[in-house]
Amino acid sequence: MKYFSIKKYHSKFPVVEMCQVLTVSMSGFYDWIDREKSRRQLKKEELMNKISDLFHNTHGQMAGSPTITHDL
């Protein structure tokens, strides 16, 4: 979560200062930036895309979680 915050606000605050305040190393942050997505993250993104497609395209933004879950 700390790395995500640094990435989000890097255009407003210097990375070195945010790393110091959040007590993380700059090398750790840059390693995190360059890291490939895990299989878990890729599956999560795939599931979110399916849910979004069902909600927007299949059900015209009129489906709740029980309907989406049933369709999945």
PDB file with one MODEL, atoms N, CA, C and O in Angstrom:
MODEL        1
ATOM      1  N   MET A   1       0.824  -1.193   0.000  1.00  0.00           N
ATOM      2  CA  MET A   1       0.000   0.000   0.000  1.00  0.00           C
ATOM      3  C   MET A   1       0.869   1.258   0.000  1.00  0.00           C
ATOM      4  O   MET A   1       0.520   2.264  -0.618  1.00  0.00           O
ATOM      5  N   LYS A   2       1.995   1.189   0.695  1.00  0.00           N
ATOM      6  CA  LYS A   2       2.878   2.355   0.738  1.00  0.00           C
ATOM      7  C   LYS A   2       3.432   2.664  -0.645  1.00  0.00           C
ATOM      8  O   LYS A   2       3.488   3.821  -1.063  1.00  0.00           O
ATOM      9  N   TYR A   3       3.843   1.602  -1.354  1.00  0.00           N
ATOM     10  CA  TYR A   3       4.391   1.807  -2.692  1.00  0.00           C
ATOM     11  C   TYR A   3       3.342   2.390  -3.626  1.00  0.00           C
ATOM     12  O   TYR A   3       3.643   3.264  -4.439  1.00  0.00           O
ATOM     13  N   PHE A   4       2.114   1.905  -3.510  1.00  0.00           N
ATOM     14  CA  PHE A   4       1.035   2.425  -4.349  1.00  0.00           C
ATOM     15  C   PHE A   4       0.827   3.914  -4.100  1.00  0.00           C
ATOM     16  O   PHE A   4       0.619   4.682  -5.039  1.00  0.00           O
ATOM     17  N   SER A   5       0.882   4.322  -2.826  1.00  0.00           N
ATOM     18  CA  SER A   5       0.723   5.739  -2.485  1.00  0.00           C
ATOM     19  C   SER A   5       1.844   6.577  -3.075  1.00  0.00           C
ATOM     20  O   SER A   5       1.612   7.677  -3.577  1.00  0.00           O
ATOM     21  N   ILE A   6       3.052   6.057  -3.013  1.00  0.00           N
ATOM     22  CA  ILE A   6       4.193   6.776  -3.592  1.00  0.00           C
ATOM     23  C   ILE A   6       3.997   6.942  -5.095  1.00  0.00           C
ATOM     24  O   ILE A   6       4.227   8.018  -5.646  1.00  0.00           O
ATOM     25  N   LYS A   7       3.571   5.869  -5.750  1.00  0.00           N
ATOM     26  CA  LYS A   7       3.348   5.934  -7.200  1.00  0.00           C
ATOM     27  C   LYS A   7       2.250   6.951  -7.528  1.00  0.00           C
ATOM     28  O   LYS A   7       2.360   7.704  -8.495  1.00  0.00           O
ATOM     29  N   LYS A   8       1.201   6.963  -6.717  1.00  0.00           N
ATOM     30  CA  LYS A   8       0.075   7.849  -6.967  1.00  0.00           C
ATOM     31  C   LYS A   8       0.453   9.322  -6.842  1.00  0.00           C
ATOM     32  O   LYS A   8      -0.027  10.152  -7.613  1.00  0.00           O
ATOM     33  N   TYR A   9       1.309   9.650  -5.879  1.00  0.00           N
ATOM     34  CA  TYR A   9       1.628  11.053  -5.605  1.00  0.00           C
ATOM     35  C   TYR A   9       3.029  11.467  -6.048  1.00  0.00           C
ATOM     36  O   TYR A   9       3.514  12.526  -5.650  1.00  0.00           O
ATOM     37  N   HIS A  10       3.682  10.643  -6.868  1.00  0.00           N
ATOM     38  CA  HIS A  10       5.056  10.978  -7.245  1.00  0.00           C
ATOM     39  C   HIS A  10       5.172  12.267  -8.062  1.00  0.00           C
ATOM     40  O   HIS A  10       6.243  12.871  -8.112  1.00  0.00           O
ATOM     41  N   SER A  11       4.090  12.689  -8.694  1.00  0.00           N
ATOM     42  CA  SER A  11       4.152  13.934  -9.467  1.00  0.00           C
ATOM     43  C   SER A  11       4.010  15.168  -8.571  1.00  0.00           C
ATOM     44  O   SER A  11       4.333  16.278  -8.993  1.00  0.00           O
ATOM     45  N   LYS A  12       3.529  14.980  -7.342  1.00  0.00           N
ATOM     46  CA  LYS A  12       3.339  16.104  -6.428  1.00  0.00           C
ATOM     47  C   LYS A  12       4.442  16.226  -5.385  1.00  0.00           C
ATOM     48  O   LYS A  12       4.749  17.323  -4.920  1.00  0.00           O
ATOM     49  N   PHE A  13       5.040  15.082  -5.017  1.00  0.00           N
ATOM     50  CA  PHE A  13       6.051  15.066  -3.972  1.00  0.00           C
ATOM     51  C   PHE A  13       7.262  14.277  -4.445  1.00  0.00           C
ATOM     52  O   PHE A  13       7.117  13.346  -5.238  1.00  0.00           O
ATOM     53  N   PRO A  14       8.442  14.629  -3.979  1.00  0.00           N
ATOM     54  CA  PRO A  14       9.640  13.869  -4.358  1.00  0.00           C
ATOM     55  C   PRO A  14       9.588  12.440  -3.801  1.00  0.00           C
ATOM     56  O   PRO A  14       9.189  12.222  -2.657  1.00  0.00           O
ATOM     57  N   VAL A  15       9.989  11.494  -4.612  1.00  0.00           N
ATOM     58  CA  VAL A  15       9.968  10.087  -4.214  1.00  0.00           C
ATOM     59  C   VAL A  15      10.852   9.863  -2.992  1.00  0.00           C
ATOM     60  O   VAL A  15      10.478   9.128  -2.078  1.00  0.00           O
ATOM     61  N   VAL A  16      12.011  10.486  -2.975  1.00  0.00           N
ATOM     62  CA  VAL A  16      12.929  10.277  -1.860  1.00  0.00           C
ATOM     63  C   VAL A  16      12.299  10.704  -0.528  1.00  0.00           C
ATOM     64  O   VAL A  16      12.472  10.025   0.485  1.00  0.00           O
ATOM     65  N   GLU A  17      11.585  11.802  -0.528  1.00  0.00           N
ATOM     66  CA  GLU A  17      10.950  12.268   0.709  1.00  0.00           C
ATOM     67  C   GLU A  17       9.796  11.359   1.116  1.00  0.00           C
ATOM     68  O   GLU A  17       9.629  11.069   2.301  1.00  0.00           O
ATOM     69  N   MET A  18       9.002  10.907   0.154  1.00  0.00           N
ATOM     70  CA  MET A  18       7.895  10.010   0.494  1.00  0.00           C
ATOM     71  C   MET A  18       8.423   8.687   1.046  1.00  0.00           C
ATOM     72  O   MET A  18       7.841   8.123   1.972  1.00  0.00           O
ATOM     73  N   CYS A  19       9.523   8.191   0.479  1.00  0.00           N
ATOM     74  CA  CYS A  19      10.114   6.954   0.985  1.00  0.00           C
ATOM     75  C   CYS A  19      10.593   7.131   2.422  1.00  0.00           C
ATOM     76  O   CYS A  19      10.435   6.230   3.246  1.00  0.00           O
ATOM     77  N   GLN A  20      11.174   8.281   2.723  1.00  0.00           N
ATOM     78  CA  GLN A  20      11.630   8.537   4.084  1.00  0.00           C
ATOM     79  C   GLN A  20      10.456   8.618   5.050  1.00  0.00           C
ATOM     80  O   GLN A  20      10.499   8.026   6.129  1.00  0.00           O
ATOM     81  N   VAL A  21       9.417   9.338   4.676  1.00  0.00           N
ATOM     82  CA  VAL A  21       8.249   9.499   5.547  1.00  0.00           C
ATOM     83  C   VAL A  21       7.551   8.160   5.773  1.00  0.00           C
ATOM     84  O   VAL A  21       7.113   7.865   6.885  1.00  0.00           O
ATOM     85  N   LEU A  22       7.447   7.351   4.719  1.00  0.00           N
ATOM     86  CA  LEU A  22       6.747   6.069   4.820  1.00  0.00           C
ATOM     87  C   LEU A  22       7.681   4.931   5.261  1.00  0.00           C
ATOM     88  O   LEU A  22       7.261   3.777   5.336  1.00  0.00           O
ATOM     89  N   THR A  23       8.919   5.254   5.545  1.00  0.00           N
ATOM     90  CA  THR A  23       9.951   4.300   5.999  1.00  0.00           C
ATOM     91  C   THR A  23      10.078   3.084   5.078  1.00  0.00           C
ATOM     92  O   THR A  23      10.024   1.938   5.524  1.00  0.00           O
ATOM     93  N   VAL A  24      10.246   3.360   3.789  1.00  0.00           N
ATOM     94  CA  VAL A  24      10.540   2.311   2.814  1.00  0.00           C
ATOM     95  C   VAL A  24      11.771   2.736   2.034  1.00  0.00           C
ATOM     96  O   VAL A  24      12.096   3.921   1.965  1.00  0.00           O
ATOM     97  N   SER A  25      12.447   1.768   1.452  1.00  0.00           N
ATOM     98  CA  SER A  25      13.635   2.097   0.676  1.00  0.00           C
ATOM     99  C   SER A  25      13.256   2.483  -0.744  1.00  0.00           C
ATOM    100  O   SER A  25      12.271   1.995  -1.297  1.00  0.00           O
ATOM    101  N   MET A  26      14.046   3.357  -1.314  1.00  0.00           N
ATOM    102  CA  MET A  26      13.803   3.745  -2.711  1.00  0.00           C
ATOM    103  C   MET A  26      14.026   2.553  -3.628  1.00  0.00           C
ATOM    104  O   MET A  26      13.289   2.371  -4.597  1.00  0.00           O
ATOM    105  N   SER A  27      15.037   1.737  -3.331  1.00  0.00           N
ATOM    106  CA  SER A  27      15.302   0.573  -4.179  1.00  0.00           C
ATOM    107  C   SER A  27      14.128  -0.399  -4.134  1.00  0.00           C
ATOM    108  O   SER A  27      13.780  -0.998  -5.152  1.00  0.00           O
ATOM    109  N   GLY A  28      13.514  -0.559  -2.963  1.00  0.00           N
ATOM    110  CA  GLY A  28      12.332  -1.409  -2.849  1.00  0.00           C
ATOM    111  C   GLY A  28      11.180  -0.875  -3.684  1.00  0.00           C
ATOM    112  O   GLY A  28      10.465  -1.637  -4.335  1.00  0.00           O
ATOM    113  N   PHE A  29      11.004   0.447  -3.661  1.00  0.00           N
ATOM    114  CA  PHE A  29       9.947   1.064  -4.459  1.00  0.00           C
ATOM    115  C   PHE A  29      10.185   0.833  -5.946  1.00  0.00           C
ATOM    116  O   PHE A  29       9.271   0.433  -6.667  1.00  0.00           O
ATOM    117  N   TYR A  30      11.403   1.082  -6.406  1.00  0.00           N
ATOM    118  CA  TYR A  30      11.686   0.922  -7.831  1.00  0.00           C
ATOM    119  C   TYR A  30      11.645  -0.552  -8.254  1.00  0.00           C
ATOM    120  O   TYR A  30      11.281  -0.853  -9.391  1.00  0.00           O
ATOM    121  N   ASP A  31      12.015  -1.471  -7.355  1.00  0.00           N
ATOM    122  CA  ASP A  31      11.856  -2.896  -7.651  1.00  0.00           C
ATOM    123  C   ASP A  31      10.380  -3.236  -7.824  1.00  0.00           C
ATOM    124  O   ASP A  31      10.016  -4.006  -8.713  1.00  0.00           O
ATOM    125  N   TRP A  32       9.531  -2.662  -6.973  1.00  0.00           N
ATOM    126  CA  TRP A  32       8.092  -2.899  -7.041  1.00  0.00           C
ATOM    127  C   TRP A  32       7.518  -2.383  -8.364  1.00  0.00           C
ATOM    128  O   TRP A  32       6.657  -3.024  -8.967  1.00  0.00           O
ATOM    129  N   ILE A  33       8.005  -1.217  -8.808  1.00  0.00           N
ATOM    130  CA  ILE A  33       7.544  -0.634 -10.075  1.00  0.00           C
ATOM    131  C   ILE A  33       7.857  -1.567 -11.246  1.00  0.00           C
ATOM    132  O   ILE A  33       7.027  -1.748 -12.137  1.00  0.00           O
ATOM    133  N   ASP A  34       9.055  -2.158 -11.242  1.00  0.00           N
ATOM    134  CA  ASP A  34       9.508  -2.980 -12.371  1.00  0.00           C
ATOM    135  C   ASP A  34       9.033  -4.427 -12.305  1.00  0.00           C
ATOM    136  O   ASP A  34       9.211  -5.177 -13.265  1.00  0.00           O
ATOM    137  N   ARG A  35       8.438  -4.824 -11.197  1.00  0.00           N
ATOM    138  CA  ARG A  35       8.033  -6.211 -10.999  1.00  0.00           C
ATOM    139  C   ARG A  35       6.867  -6.576 -11.918  1.00  0.00           C
ATOM    140  O   ARG A  35       5.960  -5.776 -12.147  1.00  0.00           O
ATOM    141  N   GLU A  36       6.915  -7.807 -12.438  1.00  0.00           N
ATOM    142  CA  GLU A  36       5.814  -8.297 -13.270  1.00  0.00           C
ATOM    143  C   GLU A  36       4.620  -8.612 -12.370  1.00  0.00           C
ATOM    144  O   GLU A  36       4.780  -8.882 -11.180  1.00  0.00           O
ATOM    145  N   LYS A  37       3.435  -8.575 -12.950  1.00  0.00           N
ATOM    146  CA  LYS A  37       2.232  -8.892 -12.192  1.00  0.00           C
ATOM    147  C   LYS A  37       2.227 -10.382 -11.847  1.00  0.00           C
ATOM    148  O   LYS A  37       2.646 -11.222 -12.643  1.00  0.00           O
ATOM    149  N   SER A  38       1.747 -10.685 -10.650  1.00  0.00           N
ATOM    150  CA  SER A  38       1.663 -12.069 -10.212  1.00  0.00           C
ATOM    151  C   SER A  38       0.492 -12.768 -10.898  1.00  0.00           C
ATOM    152  O   SER A  38      -0.387 -12.117 -11.463  1.00  0.00           O
ATOM    153  N   ARG A  39       0.489 -14.098 -10.843  1.00  0.00           N
ATOM    154  CA  ARG A  39      -0.629 -14.850 -11.410  1.00  0.00           C
ATOM    155  C   ARG A  39      -1.921 -14.467 -10.707  1.00  0.00           C
ATOM    156  O   ARG A  39      -2.975 -14.373 -11.336  1.00  0.00           O
ATOM    157  N   ARG A  40      -1.834 -14.247  -9.399  1.00  0.00           N
ATOM    158  CA  ARG A  40      -3.022 -13.863  -8.647  1.00  0.00           C
ATOM    159  C   ARG A  40      -3.578 -12.526  -9.132  1.00  0.00           C
ATOM    160  O   ARG A  40      -4.788 -12.380  -9.310  1.00  0.00           O
ATOM    161  N   GLN A  41      -2.696 -11.554  -9.345  1.00  0.00           N
ATOM    162  CA  GLN A  41      -3.130 -10.243  -9.825  1.00  0.00           C
ATOM    163  C   GLN A  41      -3.731 -10.340 -11.220  1.00  0.00           C
ATOM    164  O   GLN A  41      -4.731  -9.684 -11.510  1.00  0.00           O
ATOM    165  N   LEU A  42      -3.132 -11.151 -12.088  1.00  0.00           N
ATOM    166  CA  LEU A  42      -3.658 -11.323 -13.443  1.00  0.00           C
ATOM    167  C   LEU A  42      -5.044 -11.961 -13.410  1.00  0.00           C
ATOM    168  O   LEU A  42      -5.931 -11.550 -14.159  1.00  0.00           O
ATOM    169  N   LYS A  43      -5.241 -12.971 -12.540  1.00  0.00           N
ATOM    170  CA  LYS A  43      -6.561 -13.607 -12.419  1.00  0.00           C
ATOM    171  C   LYS A  43      -7.582 -12.631 -11.852  1.00  0.00           C
ATOM    172  O   LYS A  43      -8.739 -12.625 -12.273  1.00  0.00           O
ATOM    173  N   LYS A  44      -7.158 -11.806 -10.896  1.00  0.00           N
ATOM    174  CA  LYS A  44      -8.060 -10.812 -10.322  1.00  0.00           C
ATOM    175  C   LYS A  44      -8.519  -9.818 -11.392  1.00  0.00           C
ATOM    176  O   LYS A  44      -9.702  -9.484 -11.462  1.00  0.00           O
ATOM    177  N   GLU A  45      -7.591  -9.348 -12.221  1.00  0.00           N
ATOM    178  CA  GLU A  45      -7.938  -8.419 -13.289  1.00  0.00           C
ATOM    179  C   GLU A  45      -8.867  -9.070 -14.307  1.00  0.00           C
ATOM    180  O   GLU A  45      -9.794  -8.431 -14.804  1.00  0.00           O
ATOM    181  N   GLU A  46      -8.618 -10.341 -14.617  1.00  0.00           N
ATOM    182  CA  GLU A  46      -9.479 -11.063 -15.551  1.00  0.00           C
ATOM    183  C   GLU A  46     -10.901 -11.171 -15.002  1.00  0.00           C
ATOM    184  O   GLU A  46     -11.869 -10.971 -15.736  1.00  0.00           O
ATOM    185  N   LEU A  47     -11.027 -11.486 -13.718  1.00  0.00           N
ATOM    186  CA  LEU A  47     -12.338 -11.584 -13.089  1.00  0.00           C
ATOM    187  C   LEU A  47     -13.047 -10.232 -13.082  1.00  0.00           C
ATOM    188  O   LEU A  47     -14.242 -10.157 -13.369  1.00  0.00           O
ATOM    189  N   MET A  48     -12.324  -9.172 -12.759  1.00  0.00           N
ATOM    190  CA  MET A  48     -12.930  -7.836 -12.751  1.00  0.00           C
ATOM    191  C   MET A  48     -13.415  -7.439 -14.136  1.00  0.00           C
ATOM    192  O   MET A  48     -14.457  -6.797 -14.267  1.00  0.00           O
ATOM    193  N   ASN A  49     -12.674  -7.813 -15.164  1.00  0.00           N
ATOM    194  CA  ASN A  49     -13.102  -7.530 -16.541  1.00  0.00           C
ATOM    195  C   ASN A  49     -14.379  -8.289 -16.888  1.00  0.00           C
ATOM    196  O   ASN A  49     -15.268  -7.743 -17.541  1.00  0.00           O
ATOM    197  N   LYS A  50     -14.472  -9.561 -16.448  1.00  0.00           N
ATOM    198  CA  LYS A  50     -15.685 -10.341 -16.704  1.00  0.00           C
ATOM    199  C   LYS A  50     -16.885  -9.726 -15.988  1.00  0.00           C
ATOM    200  O   LYS A  50     -17.969  -9.611 -16.559  1.00  0.00           O
ATOM    201  N   ILE A  51     -16.678  -9.334 -14.732  1.00  0.00           N
ATOM    202  CA  ILE A  51     -17.764  -8.723 -13.963  1.00  0.00           C
ATOM    203  C   ILE A  51     -18.225  -7.433 -14.628  1.00  0.00           C
ATOM    204  O   ILE A  51     -19.425  -7.197 -14.766  1.00  0.00           O
ATOM    205  N   SER A  52     -17.284  -6.606 -15.037  1.00  0.00           N
ATOM    206  CA  SER A  52     -17.613  -5.341 -15.690  1.00  0.00           C
ATOM    207  C   SER A  52     -18.366  -5.574 -16.996  1.00  0.00           C
ATOM    208  O   SER A  52     -19.338  -4.881 -17.295  1.00  0.00           O
ATOM    209  N   ASP A  53     -17.909  -6.554 -17.769  1.00  0.00           N
ATOM    210  CA  ASP A  53     -18.580  -6.866 -19.032  1.00  0.00           C
ATOM    211  C   ASP A  53     -20.013  -7.332 -18.797  1.00  0.00           C
ATOM    212  O   ASP A  53     -20.933  -6.889 -19.485  1.00  0.00           O
ATOM    213  N   LEU A  54     -20.205  -8.227 -17.825  1.00  0.00           N
ATOM    214  CA  LEU A  54     -21.556  -8.693 -17.510  1.00  0.00           C
ATOM    215  C   LEU A  54     -22.442  -7.533 -17.063  1.00  0.00           C
ATOM    216  O   LEU A  54     -23.584  -7.413 -17.507  1.00  0.00           O
ATOM    217  N   PHE A  55     -21.928  -6.698 -16.205  1.00  0.00           N
ATOM    218  CA  PHE A  55     -22.721  -5.599 -15.663  1.00  0.00           C
ATOM    219  C   PHE A  55     -23.091  -4.583 -16.736  1.00  0.00           C
ATOM    220  O   PHE A  55     -24.251  -4.189 -16.849  1.00  0.00           O
ATOM    221  N   HIS A  56     -22.108  -4.162 -17.523  1.00  0.00           N
ATOM    222  CA  HIS A  56     -22.342  -3.097 -18.502  1.00  0.00           C
ATOM    223  C   HIS A  56     -22.977  -3.591 -19.799  1.00  0.00           C
ATOM    224  O   HIS A  56     -23.923  -2.984 -20.298  1.00  0.00           O
ATOM    225  N   ASN A  57     -22.464  -4.680 -20.340  1.00  0.00           N
ATOM    226  CA  ASN A  57     -22.894  -5.104 -21.679  1.00  0.00           C
ATOM    227  C   ASN A  57     -24.037  -6.108 -21.671  1.00  0.00           C
ATOM    228  O   ASN A  57     -24.951  -6.016 -22.491  1.00  0.00           O
ATOM    229  N   THR A  58     -23.993  -7.048 -20.768  1.00  0.00           N
ATOM    230  CA  THR A  58     -25.010  -8.103 -20.760  1.00  0.00           C
ATOM    231  C   THR A  58     -26.297  -7.651 -20.075  1.00  0.00           C
ATOM    232  O   THR A  58     -27.395  -7.917 -20.563  1.00  0.00           O
ATOM    233  N   HIS A  59     -26.153  -6.968 -18.946  1.00  0.00           N
ATOM    234  CA  HIS A  59     -27.329  -6.621 -18.152  1.00  0.00           C
ATOM    235  C   HIS A  59     -27.670  -5.130 -18.159  1.00  0.00           C
ATOM    236  O   HIS A  59     -28.565  -4.703 -17.429  1.00  0.00           O
ATOM    237  N   GLY A  60     -26.991  -4.354 -18.950  1.00  0.00           N
ATOM    238  CA  GLY A  60     -27.307  -2.935 -19.074  1.00  0.00           C
ATOM    239  C   GLY A  60     -27.286  -2.179 -17.756  1.00  0.00           C
ATOM    240  O   GLY A  60     -28.141  -1.330 -17.506  1.00  0.00           O
ATOM    241  N   GLN A  61     -26.326  -2.482 -16.931  1.00  0.00           N
ATOM    242  CA  GLN A  61     -26.126  -1.833 -15.631  1.00  0.00           C
ATOM    243  C   GLN A  61     -27.320  -2.018 -14.690  1.00  0.00           C
ATOM    244  O   GLN A  61     -27.583  -1.170 -13.837  1.00  0.00           O
ATOM    245  N   MET A  62     -28.031  -3.120 -14.851  1.00  0.00           N
ATOM    246  CA  MET A  62     -29.219  -3.362 -14.028  1.00  0.00           C
ATOM    247  C   MET A  62     -29.105  -4.642 -13.209  1.00  0.00           C
ATOM    248  O   MET A  62     -30.120  -5.131 -12.713  1.00  0.00           O
ATOM    249  N   ALA A  63     -27.919  -5.196 -13.051  1.00  0.00           N
ATOM    250  CA  ALA A  63     -27.758  -6.454 -12.324  1.00  0.00           C
ATOM    251  C   ALA A  63     -27.067  -6.218 -10.989  1.00  0.00           C
ATOM    252  O   ALA A  63     -26.181  -5.373 -10.863  1.00  0.00           O
ATOM    253  N   GLY A  64     -27.495  -6.987 -10.003  1.00  0.00           N
ATOM    254  CA  GLY A  64     -26.861  -6.938  -8.695  1.00  0.00           C
ATOM    255  C   GLY A  64     -25.885  -8.083  -8.531  1.00  0.00           C
ATOM    256  O   GLY A  64     -25.665  -8.869  -9.453  1.00  0.00           O
ATOM    257  N   SER A  65     -25.302  -8.169  -7.345  1.00  0.00           N
ATOM    258  CA  SER A  65     -24.292  -9.196  -7.110  1.00  0.00           C
ATOM    259  C   SER A  65     -24.831 -10.624  -7.246  1.00  0.00           C
ATOM    260  O   SER A  65     -24.099 -11.478  -7.746  1.00  0.00           O
ATOM    261  N   PRO A  66     -26.075 -10.938  -6.828  1.00  0.00           N
ATOM    262  CA  PRO A  66     -26.546 -12.317  -7.027  1.00  0.00           C
ATOM    263  C   PRO A  66     -26.611 -12.707  -8.513  1.00  0.00           C
ATOM    264  O   PRO A  66     -26.248 -13.826  -8.877  1.00  0.00           O
ATOM    265  N   THR A  67     -27.067 -11.798  -9.351  1.00  0.00           N
ATOM    266  CA  THR A  67     -27.167 -12.092 -10.782  1.00  0.00           C
ATOM    267  C   THR A  67     -25.790 -12.256 -11.400  1.00  0.00           C
ATOM    268  O   THR A  67     -25.557 -13.187 -12.170  1.00  0.00           O
ATOM    269  N   ILE A  68     -24.886 -11.361 -11.067  1.00  0.00           N
ATOM    270  CA  ILE A  68     -23.518 -11.437 -11.604  1.00  0.00           C
ATOM    271  C   ILE A  68     -22.851 -12.717 -11.138  1.00  0.00           C
ATOM    272  O   ILE A  68     -22.204 -13.402 -11.930  1.00  0.00           O
ATOM    273  N   THR A  69     -23.000 -13.049  -9.861  1.00  0.00           N
ATOM    274  CA  THR A  69     -22.408 -14.271  -9.322  1.00  0.00           C
ATOM    275  C   THR A  69     -22.968 -15.495 -10.039  1.00  0.00           C
ATOM    276  O   THR A  69     -22.220 -16.413 -10.375  1.00  0.00           O
ATOM    277  N   HIS A  70     -24.263 -15.512 -10.273  1.00  0.00           N
ATOM    278  CA  HIS A  70     -24.885 -16.639 -10.982  1.00  0.00           C
ATOM    279  C   HIS A  70     -24.337 -16.768 -12.392  1.00  0.00           C
ATOM    280  O   HIS A  70     -24.081 -17.877 -12.859  1.00  0.00           O
ATOM    281  N   ASP A  71     -24.157 -15.662 -13.063  1.00  0.00           N
ATOM    282  CA  ASP A  71     -23.635 -15.677 -14.437  1.00  0.00           C
ATOM    283  C   ASP A  71     -22.179 -16.136 -14.496  1.00  0.00           C
ATOM    284  O   ASP A  71     -21.761 -16.788 -15.453  1.00  0.00           O
ATOM    285  N   LEU A  72     -21.430 -15.796 -13.484  1.00  0.00           N
ATOM    286  CA  LEU A  72     -20.020 -16.203 -13.475  1.00  0.00           C
ATOM    287  C   LEU A  72     -19.914 -17.707 -13.316  1.00  0.00           C
ATOM    288  O   LEU A  72     -18.809 -18.249 -13.285  1.00  0.00           O
TER     289      LEU A  72
ENDMDL
END
